[in-house]
Amino acid sequence: TIGSKSNYAPMQQLVVQMKDELEKIKEQLLNVL
């Protein structure tokens, strides 16, 4: 993945945050369904 290849810490943090947001969105969609 982009995050693991990059040694640039801020970029890694961004990738992790994006993954967290995606998980939240998935959970919300499942709750709606």
C-alpha atoms as one frame of an Amber mdcrd trajectory, in Angstrom:
protein
   0.000   0.000   0.000   0.977   3.638  -0.292   1.307   3.977   3.477   3.737
   1.109   3.995   6.010   2.156   1.134   6.255   5.742   2.336   8.712   6.586
   5.096   7.135  10.031   5.235   5.420  10.020   8.631   2.733  12.672   7.954
   1.714  10.739   4.849   1.386   7.543   6.871  -0.789   9.335   9.403  -3.002
  10.619   6.599  -3.400   7.135   5.135  -4.315   5.718   8.539  -6.860   8.486
   9.113  -8.392   7.859   5.688  -8.734   4.158   6.494 -10.409   4.992   9.796
 -12.851   7.321   8.045 -13.654   4.648   5.462 -14.383   2.142   8.224 -16.709
   4.629   9.928 -18.541   5.255   6.658 -18.917   1.510   6.037 -20.354   1.021
   9.519 -22.806   3.879   9.015 -23.936   2.439   5.684 -24.484  -0.975   7.271
 -26.476   0.653  10.072 -28.697   2.390   7.517 -29.281  -0.883   5.698
